[in-house]
C-alpha cells in the first residue's frame, strides 16, 4: 500500500465512488463522470485493491477479477448511459501517459454526438501533432 496513492487510500479523492467491487478489484467513478453531458460521462476505472504499478504487475486472479468487473461495468453503463461504443485501456509508465502509479483500467463510454466520434485510441498517435 502506498500512503499517497488515491487508489490505495480512497479518502484522498473524495469525489470517487466505488460502484462495484469483488475480492481483488474495484470499479470507481468520479462524481464529474456521473453528470449527464460531462466530457467523460459514464467513465470509470477498474483498479486492483493491492497496489500494483501497472497492468504488467497484475496477478492472474486480478486479471480475472478485472474482466468480471468490466462486464458488470458495461451492463451498468449500457443501462444508465446508453453509449454507442467504448474505449478501454491502460496507460503504463510516464511516457505512456500514466500519472497515478497504481494500475487503473480506463472504461470510457463513447457517444455518437461527440466531436471525436469514430476516432479511437490510435487517433492521437497517428496525428501530425505526434510526429
C-alpha positions in Angstrom: 0.0 0.0 0.0 1.2 3.5 -0.9 0.0 6.1 1.6 -0.1 8.8 -1.1 -2.0 6.7 -3.6 -5.6 7.7 -4.4 -6.5 4.1 -5.2 -4.9 2.6 -2.1 -6.5 5.4 0.1 -9.8 6.2 -1.5 -10.4 9.0 1.0 -7.7 11.1 -0.7 -10.0 11.6 -3.6 -13.4 12.2 -2.0 -15.2 12.6 -5.4 -14.6 9.0 -6.3 -17.2 6.3 -5.6 -16.8 2.5 -5.5 -19.6 1.4 -7.9 -18.7 -2.3 -7.9 -16.1 -4.4 -6.3 -15.1 -8.0 -5.9 -12.4 -9.8 -3.9 -9.5 -8.3 -5.9 -10.6 -5.2 -7.7 -12.9 -2.1 -7.7 -14.8 -0.2 -10.4 -14.6 3.5 -9.5 -16.3 6.6 -10.9 -15.6 10.3 -10.2 -18.6 12.5 -9.4 -18.0 14.5 -12.6 -18.3 11.3 -14.7 -21.8 10.7 -13.3 -23.0 14.0 -14.7 -25.1 13.8 -17.9 -23.3 15.7 -20.7 -19.9 15.9 -19.0 -16.8 15.2 -21.2 -16.3 11.8 -19.6 -19.9 10.9 -19.0 -20.1 7.4 -17.5 -16.4 6.8 -17.5 -14.7 4.9 -14.7 -11.6 2.9 -13.8 -11.0 -0.7 -12.6 -8.2 -0.9 -10.1 -6.7 -3.7 -8.1 -7.2 -3.5 -4.4 -3.5 -4.3 -3.9 -1.0 -1.7 -5.1 0.2 -2.7 -8.5 2.1 -0.2 -10.5 1.0 -1.2 -14.0 -1.2 -3.8 -15.7 2.0 -5.8 -16.2 2.1 -6.4 -12.5 -1.4 -7.9 -12.1 -1.8 -11.4 -10.8 -3.9 -14.0 -12.7 -6.7 -13.5 -10.1 -6.6 -9.7 -10.6 -6.9 -10.2 -14.4 -9.9 -12.4 -13.9 -11.4 -10.0 -11.4 -10.9 -7.1 -13.8 -12.7 -9.0 -16.6 -15.6 -9.7 -14.2 -15.9 -6.0 -13.2 -15.6 -4.9 -16.9 -18.6 -7.0 -17.8 -20.5 -5.6 -14.8 -19.5 -2.0 -15.6 -20.6 -2.4 -19.3 -24.0 -3.7 -18.2 -24.3 -0.7 -15.8 -23.2 1.8 -18.3 -25.3 0.4 -21.1 -28.4 0.7 -18.9 -27.6 4.1 -17.3 -25.8 6.0 -20.1 -26.7 4.1 -23.4 -23.3 4.7 -25.1 -22.8 3.7 -28.7 -19.2 2.5 -28.2 -16.3 2.2 -25.7 -12.6 2.9 -25.4 -10.8 0.6 -23.0 -7.2 0.9 -21.9 -4.3 1.1 -19.5 -1.6 3.8 -19.6 1.6 2.3 -18.4 4.6 4.4 -17.3 5.1 8.1 -17.6 5.8 8.1 -21.3 2.6 6.0 -21.8 0.6 8.7 -20.0 0.3 7.1 -16.6 0.0 9.9 -13.9 -1.1 7.7 -11.0 1.3 4.9 -10.4 -1.3 2.4 -9.5 -2.7 0.2 -12.3 -6.0 1.6 -13.5 -8.0 0.3 -16.4 -10.0 3.1 -18.1 -13.5 2.2 -19.2 -14.7 5.1 -21.4 -18.2 5.1 -23.0 -18.4 6.9 -26.3 -21.3 8.7 -27.9 -22.4 9.4 -31.5 -22.8 13.1 -30.8 -19.2 13.7 -29.7 -16.9 15.9 -31.8 -14.4 13.0 -32.0 -17.0 10.2 -32.5 -15.4 7.5 -34.6 -11.9 8.4 -33.5 -10.3 5.6 -31.5 -7.3 5.4 -29.2 -4.8 5.4 -32.0 -6.2 8.7 -33.5 -3.9 10.9 -31.4 -0.9 8.7 -32.1 -1.4 8.9 -35.8 -2.0 12.6 -35.9 0.6 15.1 -37.3 0.9 16.6 -33.9 2.6 13.4 -32.6 5.3 13.3 -35.3 
